[in-house]
Amino acid sequence: MRSNIEERAVELARYIIENRATVRAAARHFGISKSTVHKDLSERLQRVDEGLYLQVKEILDYNKSQRHIRGGLATRKKYKGQ
């Protein structure tokens, strides 16, 4: 069971790096919760592969810095009827 979780963390990391995906997009793609994705990437991956963890952290930090912009655009589309 443990190796399966670690493999999933590595797969999630590779998916996010290749697609510059958000946690929500990765969760949807793998059919798991956002909480699980976050825990896999922030805790488990760091113990398994430090280099991969640092690459993913950079992307997640960027996504976090941009989320207020994406939220505003979504709200704008919603009220403009797009």
Sequence and secondary structure as in RCSB ss.txt:
>XXXX:A:sequence
MRSNIEERAVELARYIIENRATVRAAARHFGISKSTVHKDLSERLQRVDEGLYLQVKEILDYNKSQRHIRGGLAT
RKKYKGQ
>XXXX:A:secstr
 HHHHHHHHHHHHHHHHHHT  HHHHHHHHT  HHHHHHIIIIIHHHH HHHHHHHHHHHHHHHHHHHHHHHHHH
HHHHHT 
